[in-house]
């Protein structure tokens, strides 16, 4: 739902890179190039970005108790 602040495996801060990644990929850039530009070299950090799904808008529709 929400990108984690740090990578689960290595502990590198990654949350601040999410919006840049999302914008560049939406424009049609290759994700591999974007990862290299942002400095995400480790596969653990890349996996978090590739596995991320934005469900926040969907979850906000439900009632909170």
mmCIF file as gemmi writes it, N, C-alpha and C atoms, coordinates in Angstrom:
data_model
loop_
_atom_site.group_PDB
_atom_site.id
_atom_site.type_symbol
_atom_site.label_atom_id
_atom_site.label_alt_id
_atom_site.label_comp_id
_atom_site.label_asym_id
_atom_site.label_entity_id
_atom_site.label_seq_id
_atom_site.pdbx_PDB_ins_code
_atom_site.Cartn_x
_atom_site.Cartn_y
_atom_site.Cartn_z
_atom_site.occupancy
_atom_site.B_iso_or_equiv
_atom_site.pdbx_formal_charge
_atom_site.auth_seq_id
_atom_site.auth_asym_id
_atom_site.pdbx_PDB_model_num
ATOM 1 N N . UNK Axp A 1 ? 0.829 -1.192 0 1 0 ? 1 A 1
ATOM 2 C CA . UNK Axp A 1 ? 0 0 0 1 0 ? 1 A 1
ATOM 3 C C . UNK Axp A 1 ? 0.87 1.251 0 1 0 ? 1 A 1
ATOM 4 N N . UNK Axp A 2 ? 1.67 1.432 1 1 0 ? 2 A 1
ATOM 5 C CA . UNK Axp A 2 ? 2.541 2.596 1.085 1 0 ? 2 A 1
ATOM 6 C C . UNK Axp A 2 ? 3.976 2.097 1.03 1 0 ? 2 A 1
ATOM 7 N N . UNK Axp A 3 ? 4.791 2.782 0.253 1 0 ? 3 A 1
ATOM 8 C CA . UNK Axp A 3 ? 6.19 2.37 0.098 1 0 ? 3 A 1
ATOM 9 C C . UNK Axp A 3 ? 6.886 2.464 1.456 1 0 ? 3 A 1
ATOM 10 N N . UNK Axp A 4 ? 7.663 1.463 1.837 1 0 ? 4 A 1
ATOM 11 C CA . UNK Axp A 4 ? 8.358 1.531 3.128 1 0 ? 4 A 1
ATOM 12 C C . UNK Axp A 4 ? 9.457 2.585 3.107 1 0 ? 4 A 1
ATOM 13 N N . UNK Axp A 5 ? 9.755 3.145 4.252 1 0 ? 5 A 1
ATOM 14 C CA . UNK Axp A 5 ? 10.771 4.187 4.353 1 0 ? 5 A 1
ATOM 15 C C . UNK Axp A 5 ? 12.145 3.616 4.027 1 0 ? 5 A 1
ATOM 16 N N . UNK Axp A 6 ? 12.426 2.429 4.538 1 0 ? 6 A 1
ATOM 17 C CA . UNK Axp A 6 ? 13.724 1.786 4.301 1 0 ? 6 A 1
ATOM 18 C C . UNK Axp A 6 ? 13.508 0.407 3.681 1 0 ? 6 A 1
ATOM 19 N N . UNK Axp A 7 ? 14.535 -0.045 2.983 1 0 ? 7 A 1
ATOM 20 C CA . UNK Axp A 7 ? 14.519 -1.392 2.413 1 0 ? 7 A 1
ATOM 21 C C . UNK Axp A 7 ? 14.505 -2.407 3.556 1 0 ? 7 A 1
ATOM 22 N N . UNK Axp A 8 ? 13.713 -3.451 3.402 1 0 ? 8 A 1
ATOM 23 C CA . UNK Axp A 8 ? 13.606 -4.453 4.457 1 0 ? 8 A 1
ATOM 24 C C . UNK Axp A 8 ? 14.9 -5.228 4.658 1 0 ? 8 A 1
ATOM 25 N N . UNK Axp A 9 ? 15.639 -5.448 3.595 1 0 ? 9 A 1
ATOM 26 C CA . UNK Axp A 9 ? 16.839 -6.279 3.671 1 0 ? 9 A 1
ATOM 27 C C . UNK Axp A 9 ? 18.093 -5.51 4.057 1 0 ? 9 A 1
ATOM 28 N N . UNK Axp A 10 ? 18.375 -4.42 3.328 1 0 ? 10 A 1
ATOM 29 C CA . UNK Axp A 10 ? 19.647 -3.724 3.535 1 0 ? 10 A 1
ATOM 30 C C . UNK Axp A 10 ? 19.533 -2.471 4.379 1 0 ? 10 A 1
ATOM 31 N N . UNK Axp A 11 ? 18.327 -1.921 4.543 1 0 ? 11 A 1
ATOM 32 C CA . UNK Axp A 11 ? 18.146 -0.744 5.388 1 0 ? 11 A 1
ATOM 33 C C . UNK Axp A 11 ? 18.368 0.583 4.692 1 0 ? 11 A 1
ATOM 34 N N . UNK Axp A 12 ? 18.56 0.587 3.382 1 0 ? 12 A 1
ATOM 35 C CA . UNK Axp A 12 ? 18.784 1.829 2.636 1 0 ? 12 A 1
ATOM 36 C C . UNK Axp A 12 ? 17.478 2.626 2.567 1 0 ? 12 A 1
ATOM 37 N N . UNK Axp A 13 ? 17.521 3.947 2.805 1 0 ? 13 A 1
ATOM 38 C CA . UNK Axp A 13 ? 16.315 4.776 2.659 1 0 ? 13 A 1
ATOM 39 C C . UNK Axp A 13 ? 15.874 4.822 1.195 1 0 ? 13 A 1
ATOM 40 N N . UNK Axp A 14 ? 14.617 4.488 0.933 1 0 ? 14 A 1
ATOM 41 C CA . UNK Axp A 14 ? 14.14 4.425 -0.448 1 0 ? 14 A 1
ATOM 42 C C . UNK Axp A 14 ? 12.838 5.19 -0.685 1 0 ? 14 A 1
ATOM 43 N N . UNK Axp A 15 ? 12.128 5.565 0.353 1 0 ? 15 A 1
ATOM 44 C CA . UNK Axp A 15 ? 10.802 6.158 0.185 1 0 ? 15 A 1
ATOM 45 C C . UNK Axp A 15 ? 10.844 7.471 -0.582 1 0 ? 15 A 1
ATOM 46 N N . UNK Axp A 16 ? 11.898 8.239 -0.417 1 0 ? 16 A 1
ATOM 47 C CA . UNK Axp A 16 ? 11.976 9.538 -1.082 1 0 ? 16 A 1
ATOM 48 C C . UNK Axp A 16 ? 12.171 9.41 -2.597 1 0 ? 16 A 1
ATOM 49 N N . UNK Axp A 17 ? 12.486 8.216 -3.08 1 0 ? 17 A 1
ATOM 50 C CA . UNK Axp A 17 ? 12.711 7.991 -4.504 1 0 ? 17 A 1
ATOM 51 C C . UNK Axp A 17 ? 11.458 7.513 -5.232 1 0 ? 17 A 1
ATOM 52 N N . UNK Axp A 18 ? 10.43 7.157 -4.506 1 0 ? 18 A 1
ATOM 53 C CA . UNK Axp A 18 ? 9.239 6.538 -5.095 1 0 ? 18 A 1
ATOM 54 C C . UNK Axp A 18 ? 8.546 7.454 -6.106 1 0 ? 18 A 1
ATOM 55 N N . UNK Axp A 19 ? 8.316 8.723 -5.759 1 0 ? 19 A 1
ATOM 56 C CA . UNK Axp A 19 ? 7.607 9.624 -6.672 1 0 ? 19 A 1
ATOM 57 C C . UNK Axp A 19 ? 8.387 9.852 -7.961 1 0 ? 19 A 1
ATOM 58 N N . UNK Axp A 20 ? 9.699 10.001 -7.857 1 0 ? 20 A 1
ATOM 59 C CA . UNK Axp A 20 ? 10.526 10.182 -9.048 1 0 ? 20 A 1
ATOM 60 C C . UNK Axp A 20 ? 10.444 8.945 -9.938 1 0 ? 20 A 1
ATOM 61 N N . UNK Axp A 21 ? 10.535 7.774 -9.341 1 0 ? 21 A 1
ATOM 62 C CA . UNK Axp A 21 ? 10.448 6.519 -10.091 1 0 ? 21 A 1
ATOM 63 C C . UNK Axp A 21 ? 9.097 6.415 -10.791 1 0 ? 21 A 1
ATOM 64 N N . UNK Axp A 22 ? 8.045 6.688 -10.072 1 0 ? 22 A 1
ATOM 65 C CA . UNK Axp A 22 ? 6.693 6.559 -10.604 1 0 ? 22 A 1
ATOM 66 C C . UNK Axp A 22 ? 6.468 7.507 -11.789 1 0 ? 22 A 1
ATOM 67 N N . UNK Axp A 23 ? 6.946 8.751 -11.673 1 0 ? 23 A 1
ATOM 68 C CA . UNK Axp A 23 ? 6.776 9.731 -12.741 1 0 ? 23 A 1
ATOM 69 C C . UNK Axp A 23 ? 7.554 9.329 -13.991 1 0 ? 23 A 1
ATOM 70 N N . UNK Axp A 24 ? 8.799 8.897 -13.816 1 0 ? 24 A 1
ATOM 71 C CA . UNK Axp A 24 ? 9.631 8.553 -14.97 1 0 ? 24 A 1
ATOM 72 C C . UNK Axp A 24 ? 9.115 7.319 -15.694 1 0 ? 24 A 1
ATOM 73 N N . UNK Axp A 25 ? 8.644 6.338 -14.954 1 0 ? 25 A 1
ATOM 74 C CA . UNK Axp A 25 ? 8.114 5.123 -15.583 1 0 ? 25 A 1
ATOM 75 C C . UNK Axp A 25 ? 6.796 5.431 -16.291 1 0 ? 25 A 1
ATOM 76 N N . UNK Axp A 26 ? 5.994 6.33 -15.718 1 0 ? 26 A 1
ATOM 77 C CA . UNK Axp A 26 ? 4.737 6.709 -16.349 1 0 ? 26 A 1
ATOM 78 C C . UNK Axp A 26 ? 4.977 7.438 -17.676 1 0 ? 26 A 1
ATOM 79 N N . UNK Axp A 27 ? 6.097 8.127 -17.798 1 0 ? 27 A 1
ATOM 80 C CA . UNK Axp A 27 ? 6.441 8.821 -19.044 1 0 ? 27 A 1
ATOM 81 C C . UNK Axp A 27 ? 6.932 7.857 -20.111 1 0 ? 27 A 1
ATOM 82 N N . UNK Axp A 28 ? 7.226 6.615 -19.724 1 0 ? 28 A 1
ATOM 83 C CA . UNK Axp A 28 ? 7.624 5.611 -20.686 1 0 ? 28 A 1
ATOM 84 C C . UNK Axp A 28 ? 9.09 5.226 -20.637 1 0 ? 28 A 1
ATOM 85 N N . UNK Axp A 29 ? 9.812 5.689 -19.648 1 0 ? 29 A 1
ATOM 86 C CA . UNK Axp A 29 ? 11.23 5.324 -19.53 1 0 ? 29 A 1
ATOM 87 C C . UNK Axp A 29 ? 11.365 3.878 -19.06 1 0 ? 29 A 1
ATOM 88 N N . UNK Axp A 30 ? 12.482 3.292 -19.397 1 0 ? 30 A 1
ATOM 89 C CA . UNK Axp A 30 ? 12.779 1.914 -19.012 1 0 ? 30 A 1
ATOM 90 C C . UNK Axp A 30 ? 13.062 1.85 -17.505 1 0 ? 30 A 1
ATOM 91 N N . UNK Axp A 31 ? 12.387 0.969 -16.771 1 0 ? 31 A 1
ATOM 92 C CA . UNK Axp A 31 ? 12.613 0.892 -15.317 1 0 ? 31 A 1
ATOM 93 C C . UNK Axp A 31 ? 14.071 0.624 -14.942 1 0 ? 31 A 1
ATOM 94 N N . UNK Axp A 32 ? 14.768 -0.149 -15.753 1 0 ? 32 A 1
ATOM 95 C CA . UNK Axp A 32 ? 16.167 -0.436 -15.45 1 0 ? 32 A 1
ATOM 96 C C . UNK Axp A 32 ? 17.006 0.84 -15.479 1 0 ? 32 A 1
ATOM 97 N N . UNK Axp A 33 ? 16.763 1.686 -16.47 1 0 ? 33 A 1
ATOM 98 C CA . UNK Axp A 33 ? 17.476 2.966 -16.558 1 0 ? 33 A 1
ATOM 99 C C . UNK Axp A 33 ? 17.147 3.857 -15.366 1 0 ? 33 A 1
ATOM 100 N N . UNK Axp A 34 ? 15.882 3.868 -14.997 1 0 ? 34 A 1
ATOM 101 C CA . UNK Axp A 34 ? 15.438 4.715 -13.887 1 0 ? 34 A 1
ATOM 102 C C . UNK Axp A 34 ? 16.094 4.26 -12.591 1 0 ? 34 A 1
ATOM 103 N N . UNK Axp A 35 ? 16.168 2.948 -12.363 1 0 ? 35 A 1
ATOM 104 C CA . UNK Axp A 35 ? 16.843 2.433 -11.171 1 0 ? 35 A 1
ATOM 105 C C . UNK Axp A 35 ? 18.294 2.88 -11.122 1 0 ? 35 A 1
ATOM 106 N N . UNK Axp A 36 ? 18.971 2.832 -12.253 1 0 ? 36 A 1
ATOM 107 C CA . UNK Axp A 36 ? 20.37 3.239 -12.299 1 0 ? 36 A 1
ATOM 108 C C . UNK Axp A 36 ? 20.522 4.731 -12.032 1 0 ? 36 A 1
ATOM 109 N N . UNK Axp A 37 ? 19.612 5.55 -12.569 1 0 ? 37 A 1
ATOM 110 C CA . UNK Axp A 37 ? 19.657 6.999 -12.342 1 0 ? 37 A 1
ATOM 111 C C . UNK Axp A 37 ? 19.414 7.35 -10.876 1 0 ? 37 A 1
ATOM 112 N N . UNK Axp A 38 ? 18.522 6.609 -10.241 1 0 ? 38 A 1
ATOM 113 C CA . UNK Axp A 38 ? 18.184 6.889 -8.839 1 0 ? 38 A 1
ATOM 114 C C . UNK Axp A 38 ? 19.186 6.289 -7.862 1 0 ? 38 A 1
ATOM 115 N N . UNK Axp A 39 ? 20.067 5.435 -8.342 1 0 ? 39 A 1
ATOM 116 C CA . UNK Axp A 39 ? 21.079 4.842 -7.479 1 0 ? 39 A 1
ATOM 117 C C . UNK Axp A 39 ? 20.619 3.59 -6.752 1 0 ? 39 A 1
ATOM 118 N N . UNK Axp A 40 ? 19.616 2.924 -7.284 1 0 ? 40 A 1
ATOM 119 C CA . UNK Axp A 40 ? 19.134 1.681 -6.689 1 0 ? 40 A 1
ATOM 120 C C . UNK Axp A 40 ? 19.852 0.518 -7.365 1 0 ? 40 A 1
ATOM 121 N N . UNK Axp A 41 ? 20.952 0.089 -6.78 1 0 ? 41 A 1
ATOM 122 C CA . UNK Axp A 41 ? 21.777 -0.949 -7.372 1 0 ? 41 A 1
ATOM 123 C C . UNK Axp A 41 ? 21.451 -2.336 -6.843 1 0 ? 41 A 1
ATOM 124 N N . UNK Axp A 42 ? 20.99 -2.423 -5.621 1 0 ? 42 A 1
ATOM 125 C CA . UNK Axp A 42 ? 20.741 -3.73 -5.012 1 0 ? 42 A 1
ATOM 126 C C . UNK Axp A 42 ? 19.397 -4.301 -5.44 1 0 ? 42 A 1
ATOM 127 N N . UNK Axp A 43 ? 19.363 -5.611 -5.608 1 0 ? 43 A 1
ATOM 128 C CA . UNK Axp A 43 ? 18.135 -6.253 -6.068 1 0 ? 43 A 1
ATOM 129 C C . UNK Axp A 43 ? 17.033 -6.197 -5.015 1 0 ? 43 A 1
ATOM 130 N N . UNK Axp A 44 ? 17.403 -6.104 -3.73 1 0 ? 44 A 1
ATOM 131 C CA . UNK Axp A 44 ? 16.374 -6.07 -2.685 1 0 ? 44 A 1
ATOM 132 C C . UNK Axp A 44 ? 15.57 -4.763 -2.76 1 0 ? 44 A 1
ATOM 133 N N . UNK Axp A 45 ? 16.252 -3.661 -3.026 1 0 ? 45 A 1
ATOM 134 C CA . UNK Axp A 45 ? 15.567 -2.368 -3.148 1 0 ? 45 A 1
ATOM 135 C C . UNK Axp A 45 ? 14.71 -2.326 -4.411 1 0 ? 45 A 1
ATOM 136 N N . UNK Axp A 46 ? 15.248 -2.858 -5.486 1 0 ? 46 A 1
ATOM 137 C CA . UNK Axp A 46 ? 14.505 -2.887 -6.753 1 0 ? 46 A 1
ATOM 138 C C . UNK Axp A 46 ? 13.25 -3.732 -6.628 1 0 ? 46 A 1
ATOM 139 N N . UNK Axp A 47 ? 13.338 -4.829 -5.894 1 0 ? 47 A 1
ATOM 140 C CA . UNK Axp A 47 ? 12.187 -5.72 -5.732 1 0 ? 47 A 1
ATOM 141 C C . UNK Axp A 47 ? 11.044 -5.02 -5.003 1 0 ? 47 A 1
ATOM 142 N N . UNK Axp A 48 ? 11.371 -4.18 -4.05 1 0 ? 48 A 1
ATOM 143 C CA . UNK Axp A 48 ? 10.323 -3.447 -3.33 1 0 ? 48 A 1
ATOM 144 C C . UNK Axp A 48 ? 9.598 -2.513 -4.288 1 0 ? 48 A 1
ATOM 145 N N . UNK Axp A 49 ? 10.34 -1.823 -5.147 1 0 ? 49 A 1
ATOM 146 C CA . UNK Axp A 49 ? 9.727 -0.908 -6.112 1 0 ? 49 A 1
ATOM 147 C C . UNK Axp A 49 ? 8.894 -1.66 -7.144 1 0 ? 49 A 1
ATOM 148 N N . UNK Axp A 50 ? 9.401 -2.768 -7.636 1 0 ? 50 A 1
ATOM 149 C CA . UNK Axp A 50 ? 8.672 -3.526 -8.655 1 0 ? 50 A 1
ATOM 150 C C . UNK Axp A 50 ? 7.43 -4.209 -8.091 1 0 ? 50 A 1
ATOM 151 N N . UNK Axp A 51 ? 7.453 -4.543 -6.819 1 0 ? 51 A 1
ATOM 152 C CA . UNK Axp A 51 ? 6.32 -5.22 -6.199 1 0 ? 51 A 1
ATOM 153 C C . UNK Axp A 51 ? 5.308 -4.284 -5.568 1 0 ? 51 A 1
ATOM 154 N N . UNK Axp A 52 ? 5.549 -2.998 -5.654 1 0 ? 52 A 1
ATOM 155 C CA . UNK Axp A 52 ? 4.674 -2.004 -5.03 1 0 ? 52 A 1
ATOM 156 C C . UNK Axp A 52 ? 3.402 -1.816 -5.842 1 0 ? 52 A 1
ATOM 157 N N . UNK Axp A 53 ? 2.259 -1.835 -5.182 1 0 ? 53 A 1
ATOM 158 C CA . UNK Axp A 53 ? 0.969 -1.586 -5.816 1 0 ? 53 A 1
ATOM 159 C C . UNK Axp A 53 ? 0.287 -0.471 -5.039 1 0 ? 53 A 1
ATOM 160 N N . UNK Axp A 54 ? -0.185 0.548 -5.764 1 0 ? 54 A 1
ATOM 161 C CA . UNK Axp A 54 ? -0.87 1.661 -5.105 1 0 ? 54 A 1
ATOM 162 C C . UNK Axp A 54 ? -2.336 1.333 -4.887 1 0 ? 54 A 1
ATOM 163 N N . UNK Axp A 55 ? -2.682 0.983 -3.666 1 0 ? 55 A 1
ATOM 164 C CA . UNK Axp A 55 ? -4.061 0.67 -3.305 1 0 ? 55 A 1
ATOM 165 C C . UNK Axp A 55 ? -4.641 1.704 -2.353 1 0 ? 55 A 1
ATOM 166 N N . UNK Axp A 56 ? -3.945 2.786 -2.118 1 0 ? 56 A 1
ATOM 167 C CA . UNK Axp A 56 ? -4.36 3.757 -1.119 1 0 ? 56 A 1
ATOM 168 C C . UNK Axp A 56 ? -5.737 4.353 -1.421 1 0 ? 56 A 1
ATOM 169 N N . UNK Axp A 57 ? -5.997 4.689 -2.69 1 0 ? 57 A 1
ATOM 170 C CA . UNK Axp A 57 ? -7.297 5.263 -3.048 1 0 ? 57 A 1
ATOM 171 C C . UNK Axp A 57 ? -8.423 4.256 -2.817 1 0 ? 57 A 1
ATOM 172 N N . UNK Axp A 58 ? -8.16 3.003 -3.115 1 0 ? 58 A 1
ATOM 173 C CA . UNK Axp A 58 ? -9.157 1.958 -2.915 1 0 ? 58 A 1
ATOM 174 C C . UNK Axp A 58 ? -9.445 1.756 -1.429 1 0 ? 58 A 1
ATOM 175 N N . UNK Axp A 59 ? -8.412 1.742 -0.615 1 0 ? 59 A 1
ATOM 176 C CA . UNK Axp A 59 ? -8.568 1.516 0.817 1 0 ? 59 A 1
ATOM 177 C C . UNK Axp A 59 ? -9.287 2.685 1.482 1 0 ? 59 A 1
ATOM 178 N N . UNK Axp A 60 ? -9.058 3.892 0.994 1 0 ? 60 A 1
ATOM 179 C CA . UNK Axp A 60 ? -9.695 5.08 1.578 1 0 ? 60 A 1
ATOM 180 C C . UNK Axp A 60 ? -11.208 5.09 1.407 1 0 ? 60 A 1
ATOM 181 N N . UNK Axp A 61 ? -11.738 4.309 0.479 1 0 ? 61 A 1
ATOM 182 C CA . UNK Axp A 61 ? -13.182 4.273 0.251 1 0 ? 61 A 1
ATOM 183 C C . UNK Axp A 61 ? -13.93 3.538 1.367 1 0 ? 61 A 1
ATOM 184 N N . UNK Axp A 62 ? -13.245 2.67 2.101 1 0 ? 62 A 1
ATOM 185 C CA . UNK Axp A 62 ? -13.887 1.866 3.119 1 0 ? 62 A 1
ATOM 186 C C . UNK Axp A 62 ? -13.999 2.623 4.433 1 0 ? 62 A 1
ATOM 187 N N . UNK Axp A 63 ? -14.995 2.243 5.192 1 0 ? 63 A 1
ATOM 188 C CA . UNK Axp A 63 ? -15.28 2.885 6.463 1 0 ? 63 A 1
ATOM 189 C C . UNK Axp A 63 ? -14.217 2.507 7.504 1 0 ? 63 A 1
ATOM 190 N N . UNK Axp A 64 ? -13.816 3.475 8.295 1 0 ? 64 A 1
ATOM 191 C CA . UNK Axp A 64 ? -12.856 3.218 9.367 1 0 ? 64 A 1
ATOM 192 C C . UNK Axp A 64 ? -13.598 3.151 10.691 1 0 ? 64 A 1
ATOM 193 N N . UNK Axp A 65 ? -13.189 2.226 11.523 1 0 ? 65 A 1
ATOM 194 C CA . UNK Axp A 65 ? -13.882 2.056 12.803 1 0 ? 65 A 1
ATOM 195 C C . UNK Axp A 65 ? -13.152 2.759 13.905 1 0 ? 65 A 1
